[in-house]
Amino acid sequence: MKEQHSMMTIQHHLACALLATSATLSQTFAQAPPSVAPAQSSPIIIKNVAVHTVKDDCPLFDPGFVVIEGGKITAVGNATETPTIPGAIVHDASGLHLYPGIVCIGSPIGLIETDQVRATDDRSEIGEWHPEVVASVAVNPDSALIPVSRANGIMTSVVFPQGGVLSGHASAIRMDGWTTEDLAINPELGLVIRWPATEPLRREGVRGPDRQREQSSKVIEKLNTFFDSAAAWARARESDPTTPIDLRFQSVQRAIKGEELLFIDASSTGQIESAVLWATGRGMRLVIVGGSGAEECAPLLNRHHVGVIIRGTHRLPRFPDDPYDAPFTLPARLAAAGITFAIAQSGDLGSDASNDRNLPHNAGTAVAYGLDPERAIAAITRDAALLAGVGSTLGTIEVGKSGTLILTTGNPLDVRSAVLGGWIDGRRIDLSTKQSDLENRFREKYRQLGLQN
């Protein structure tokens, strides 16, 4: 009887598991993402539209036109000069606005779907040192969060891995594709490093200041040892090709040579100063991510041409004695200090992809607190692409750049503005989401019931 009871219990658990799996699959299919757009097959002309180029020398054509051929922008100008191209698809966008696609930096999009389900979380690896990790390899092209972000104008994302001191390589991805290879623009865009705290925290449950300083010094010492060892391995490998391959050492060689960026997560003034001096002392190129204390480091940052990626504005001040509006005014203060900066999503680095859709509104908040509107647009397009290392192909509307654009009813920083159209490399993107599908469904319901106004 005991064995029979055990078998019945196992069967019951299996039945429950199958039902749960069936329900999950039903939800997955019910919320399937839109189909991927096919490659551009005909020239595209968008005319009679306000073209916001985000270029300093020629910021606006109103009305203007843009031509996209083979995924690239081939012509931009005033509407009176709109060319006639046989076989072109022409969009008359009178009264609308055309902007470069928005670039979101520091996102874990595609790496995490549901916080409560561990199997959907690929943001981090075990351990403190895994520079060989490449974020794009683990991105889920069918993530339901991708269409949601895309619907608010985000056409490019720089995905950051999490965990440890050397977290791995950030990857630039386009927000539309069947596979991880389709998505990837640059799989190894930069190496993500989480810099240790330099100013001791004084609160209950935290180790004393001396112990904190000791721990920080140990982390920096380990970083030095790791990069020294990686450089020594490269020299040994060059002189003796039979030297065994070490994937960790191999993965940082471009960064050591200054050919690949370092994205260093550092917020306080002490962290930023320490990180800049460490990286520049080794001849490596870096961008600061976080940057709450960057204003005080302006001379150092400008001298070494180091940009800052601000971790959003929709967040609380970092320290209790900071002004309540410190995160809101930070972009304007960095602009006044002459620091090149971009605005990223709010929250901790690589923490929550569901916030990506609010990136334009983070920049809008910065405008409400003193940042020039044109500079705010640049902070999520041109300057974001520049600091992320993809500025040669994205971020502005000009000949030779990627045909990655958004068509809006107004300024995308304004919550009342809607994104009506989007192109990635000249491909017209489906901007529908599960939310818009539900809206259409219930509007149809009310129409059929005669309840629609």
HUSULZI-V74948 format. One record per helix or strand of 3 or more residues. SS is the DSSP state (a for helix, b for strand). FROM is the first residue (numbers start at 1). TO is the last residue. If there is no record, write none. Layout:
BEGIN
[[SS FROM TO] [SS FROM TO]]
END
This chain:
BEGIN
[[a 2 30] [b 44 52] [b 60 69] [b 72 78] [a 79 81] [b 89 92] [b 97 100] [b 102 107] [a 118 120] [a 135 138] [a 144 150] [b 154 159] [b 166 174] [a 180 183] [b 184 194] [a 209 239] [a 247 251] [a 253 256] [b 261 266] [a 269 281] [b 286 290] [a 294 303] [b 308 310] [a 326 336] [b 341 343] [a 353 368] [a 373 379] [a 382 388] [b 405 408] [b 419 424] [a 434 448]]
END
